[in-house]
Amino acid sequence: MNWDIVEGNWKQFKGKAKEQWGKLTDDSLDIIAGKRDQLSGKVQETYGISKDEAEKQIREFEDRNRDYKP
């Protein structure tokens, strides 16, 4: 998944991220604005998980949404 494309189309991807990480607030998703590193940090903080686990979840998210066309 190309995160430049995700960042440029964040409004469309935001719904997908909300499905994956339902505890993330709309305000948090607005702040993340499609930036992968910010998503990782916010997932870690919100879910109380390690960086490795957050990265694993993001990779799975990428795999599931690889062909998504906003």
C-alpha positions in Angstrom: 0.0 0.0 0.0 1.4 3.4 -1.0 1.0 5.7 2.0 1.3 8.8 -0.2 -1.9 7.7 -1.8 -3.5 6.9 1.6 -2.5 10.3 2.9 -4.0 12.0 -0.2 -7.2 10.1 0.1 -7.4 9.9 3.9 -11.1 10.9 4.1 -11.9 7.7 2.2 -9.5 5.5 4.1 -10.5 6.9 7.4 -13.7 4.8 7.4 -11.6 1.7 6.8 -9.3 2.6 9.7 -12.3 3.2 11.9 -13.6 -0.3 11.0 -10.2 -1.8 12.0 -9.6 0.3 15.1 -13.0 1.3 16.5 -11.6 2.9 19.6 -9.8 5.6 17.6 -11.9 8.8 17.7 -12.7 10.9 14.7 -10.5 13.6 16.2 -7.6 11.1 16.4 -8.2 10.0 12.8 -8.2 13.6 11.7 -4.9 14.3 13.4 -3.4 11.1 11.9 -4.3 12.4 8.5 -3.0 9.3 6.7 0.5 9.4 8.2 1.5 5.8 8.9 3.8 6.6 11.8 1.1 8.6 13.5 -1.4 5.8 13.0 1.1 3.4 14.6 1.6 5.6 17.6 -2.1 6.3 18.1 -2.9 2.5 17.9 -0.2 1.8 20.4 -1.5 4.4 22.8 -5.2 3.7 22.4 -4.9 -0.1 22.7 -2.0 -0.3 25.1 0.0 -2.5 22.7 3.7 -2.7 21.7 5.1 -1.0 18.7 5.6 -4.5 17.1 2.0 -5.4 17.6 0.8 -2.1 16.2 3.0 -2.5 13.1 1.7 -6.1 12.7 -1.9 -4.8 12.7 -1.1 -2.0 10.3 0.6 -4.6 7.9 -2.6 -6.7 8.1 -4.7 -3.6 7.4 -2.5 -2.8 4.4 -2.9 -6.4 3.1 -6.7 -6.3 3.4 -7.0 -2.9 1.7 -4.2 -3.4 -0.9 -6.7 -3.2 -3.8 -9.0 -0.6 -2.3 -9.6 2.3 -4.8 -10.9 5.4 -3.1 
